[in-house]
Structures are given as structure tokens and as C-alpha cells.
């Protein structure tokens, strides 16, 4: 286990060092800036989908999916962040209580 942690730490450090060592011309390229702008959104979306629709090694639809659905509707209605989170949690909790 400690070997995996050490490899992960060294890999993260090397990745950070690689970013800091990149030439200025590469960092100022429009394509690189666009990818850097959109990559966090794509990674967050992938994390949300993975955490919502998977249970260990299986795909599943459960109350978490309904919570995300309620959150999406609340965001589309431009509700404040705290309201979005509260509504999503309440929807998931109510469905878990019923099921």
C-alpha cells in the first residue's frame, strides 16, 4: 500500500513539475488554454456521473440519481446553491425512506 502511495505522490509531483517547466509558448497557445479551461468541467462531470450511477462494480439507478435530477432542475430555475443542495439531499432522503 505504501508503495502505491509513494508512486502516486511522485507522479503528482512530476506532473506539477512538468507543468511548471512547460515553455511559455506552449502555455500561451489558444488550444492549450481552451483545454485547460474546459478540463475541470469535464472531470467534475465524470466524477458526478461515476458517483451517482455506480455501486462498486455495477451501474445502478437509485435515489442518488433522483437527487441529481432535482438539483439539475433547481439549477435551471436559478436557485441559490444552498437551496439546490438542500433540495437534492431532501429528494434522495425521501426516496430512500420510501424504498
Protein Blocks (a to p, Z undefined) as FASTA:
>chain_A
ZZmmmmmmmmmmmmmmmmmmpcfklmmpmklmmmmmmmmmmmmmmmmmmmmmgghjaccd
dfklmmmmmmmmmmmnopafklmmmmmmmmmmmmmmmZZ
